[in-house]
Amino acid sequence: SGMKMARQHANFSPYYLPTQALLHPARQEFMEGSVQPKLNLWWRQGPAMEAAFRRRLGEAKSFERAHADHREPLGFRYG
């Protein structure tokens, strides 16, 4: 019932948030004895590296600004 309601309302509201039960997708468990990958948090190697990374994130453009939609009239001018 919750999944049906989520599918029904998600198409109409840009502000729709699922309930807490539907917030986390089902994840497949790792096989026993398999190698579990470790995250490479390279930006945490030092404060200078993290500051530079966060500065670069601030310079990033959204997808809509970076790639003009060719279907919009005069859309190529805004890219």
Backbone hydrogen bonds in HBPLUS format (Angstrom, degrees):
<---DONOR---> <-ACCEPTOR-->    atom                        ^
c    i                          cat <-CA-CA->   ^        H-A-AA   ^      H-
h    n   atom  resd res      DA  || num        DHA   H-A  angle D-A-AA Bond
n    s   type  num  typ     dist DA aas  dist angle  dist       angle   num
A0005-MET N   A0001-SER O   3.04 MM   4  6.21 158.9  2.09 143.6 149.1     1
A0006-ALA N   A0002-GLY O   2.90 MM   4  6.07 152.9  1.97 142.9 150.9     2
A0007-ARG N   A0003-MET O   2.94 MM   4  6.17 162.4  1.97 150.5 154.1     3
A0008-GLN N   A0004-LYS O   2.98 MM   4  6.14 154.7  2.05 144.9 152.4     4
A0009-HIS N   A0005-MET O   2.97 MM   4  6.14 161.8  2.00 154.0 157.1     5
A0010-ALA N   A0006-ALA O   2.94 MM   4  5.75 149.0  2.04 147.7 155.5     6
A0012-PHE N   A0009-HIS O   3.17 MM   3  5.57 147.9  2.28 110.1 118.6     7
A0013-SER N   A0009-HIS O   3.32 MM   4  6.42 155.3  2.39 164.3 169.2     8
A0016-TYR N   A0013-SER O   3.36 MM   3  5.30 166.9  2.38 106.2 106.8     9
A0022-LEU N   A0019-THR O   3.06 MM   3  5.36 130.6  2.31 104.6 117.1    10
A0023-LEU N   A0020-GLN O   3.37 MM   3  5.05 157.7  2.42  95.4 101.8    11
A0034-SER N   A0031-MET O   3.11 MM   3  5.53 162.7  2.14 132.7 132.6    12
A0044-ARG N   A0041-LEU O   3.12 MM   3  5.81 162.8  2.16 118.6 124.0    13
A0045-GLN N   A0042-TRP O   3.32 MM   3  5.72 152.4  2.40 117.7 116.8    14
A0050-GLU N   A0046-GLY O   3.08 MM   4  6.36 161.5  2.12 154.0 159.0    15
A0051-ALA N   A0047-PRO O   2.93 MM   4  6.06 157.3  1.98 145.6 151.9    16
A0052-ALA N   A0048-ALA O   2.98 MM   4  6.15 159.4  2.02 147.3 152.7    17
A0053-PHE N   A0049-MET O   2.98 MM   4  6.15 156.6  2.03 145.3 152.1    18
A0054-ARG N   A0050-GLU O   2.93 MM   4  6.11 162.7  1.96 150.7 154.9    19
A0055-ARG N   A0051-ALA O   2.96 MM   4  6.10 148.6  2.06 142.4 151.3    20
A0056-ARG N   A0052-ALA O   2.99 MM   4  6.24 156.0  2.05 146.7 152.6    21
A0057-LEU N   A0053-PHE O   2.95 MM   4  6.25 149.2  2.05 145.5 154.5    22
A0058-GLY N   A0054-ARG O   3.08 MM   4  6.29 145.7  2.20 138.7 147.1    23
A0059-GLU N   A0056-ARG O   3.12 MM   3  5.11 136.3  2.32  95.4 107.5    24
A0060-ALA N   A0057-LEU O   3.26 MM   3  5.33 154.4  2.33 101.6 109.1    25
A0065-ARG N   A0062-SER O   3.17 MM   3  5.37 124.7  2.50 100.0 113.0    26
A0066-ALA N   A0062-SER O   2.96 MM   4  6.16 156.7  2.01 154.2 161.5    27
A0067-HIS N   A0063-PHE O   2.96 MM   4  5.88 156.6  2.02 149.7 153.9    28
A0072-GLU N   A0069-ASP O   3.28 MM   3  5.77 155.9  2.34 111.5 117.5    29
A0075-GLY N   A0072-GLU O   3.09 MM   3  4.84 158.0  2.14 122.6 117.7    30
A0077-ARG N   A0074-LEU O   3.15 MM   3  5.77 158.8  2.20 114.8 120.8    31
A0078-TYR N   A0075-GLY O   3.20 MM   3  5.65 153.8  2.27 111.7 118.5    32
